[in-house]
Amino acid sequence: MEEYQVFNADDITQEVIEGFISKLMDKGNKVTAINARLRAVFVFLRYCFSQEYDDFCTIRRYMIGEGLMDRDARGYWRVKQ
């Protein structure tokens, strides 16, 4: 199995996420446990987007352009559900 090194948000690709899921499945994790870990990653990324950390600007610009993000009533960035 290939190992991925993620140092910033631009390193997180679909391939990396699929590899992460695969590794968890190979370790015998149940679907619910895998979903819980993915939700935790999603929450962390959403927090980083809302705080406008510079490392996440490239991903935010892409997601805004694709219509996947917008600002909430308080002015924070949010990922559309």
Contacts in CASP RR format, 6 or more apart in sequence:
PFRMAT RR
TARGET T0000
AUTHOR 0000-0000-0000
METHOD contacts of the structure
MODEL  1
MEEYQVFNADDITQEVIEGFISKLMDKGNKVTAINARLRAVFVFLRYCFS
QEYDDFCTIRRYMIGEGLMDRDARGYWRVKQ
1 19 0 8 1.000
1 22 0 8 1.000
1 23 0 8 1.000
1 26 0 8 1.000
2 19 0 8 1.000
4 11 0 8 1.000
4 15 0 8 1.000
4 16 0 8 1.000
4 19 0 8 1.000
4 20 0 8 1.000
5 11 0 8 1.000
6 12 0 8 1.000
6 16 0 8 1.000
8 55 0 8 1.000
9 45 0 8 1.000
9 48 0 8 1.000
9 55 0 8 1.000
9 56 0 8 1.000
9 58 0 8 1.000
9 59 0 8 1.000
10 55 0 8 1.000
10 58 0 8 1.000
10 59 0 8 1.000
12 45 0 8 1.000
12 59 0 8 1.000
17 38 0 8 1.000
21 34 0 8 1.000
21 38 0 8 1.000
24 33 0 8 1.000
24 34 0 8 1.000
24 37 0 8 1.000
25 34 0 8 1.000
29 37 0 8 1.000
42 79 0 8 1.000
45 56 0 8 1.000
45 59 0 8 1.000
45 79 0 8 1.000
46 78 0 8 1.000
46 79 0 8 1.000
48 55 0 8 1.000
48 56 0 8 1.000
49 56 0 8 1.000
49 59 0 8 1.000
49 60 0 8 1.000
49 63 0 8 1.000
49 69 0 8 1.000
49 77 0 8 1.000
49 78 0 8 1.000
49 79 0 8 1.000
50 76 0 8 1.000
50 77 0 8 1.000
50 78 0 8 1.000
52 60 0 8 1.000
52 77 0 8 1.000
60 69 0 8 1.000
60 77 0 8 1.000
63 69 0 8 1.000
63 79 0 8 1.000
64 70 0 8 1.000
67 80 0 8 1.000
68 79 0 8 1.000
68 80 0 8 1.000
69 77 0 8 1.000
69 78 0 8 1.000
69 79 0 8 1.000
69 80 0 8 1.000
70 77 0 8 1.000
70 78 0 8 1.000
70 80 0 8 1.000
71 77 0 8 1.000
71 78 0 8 1.000
72 78 0 8 1.000
END
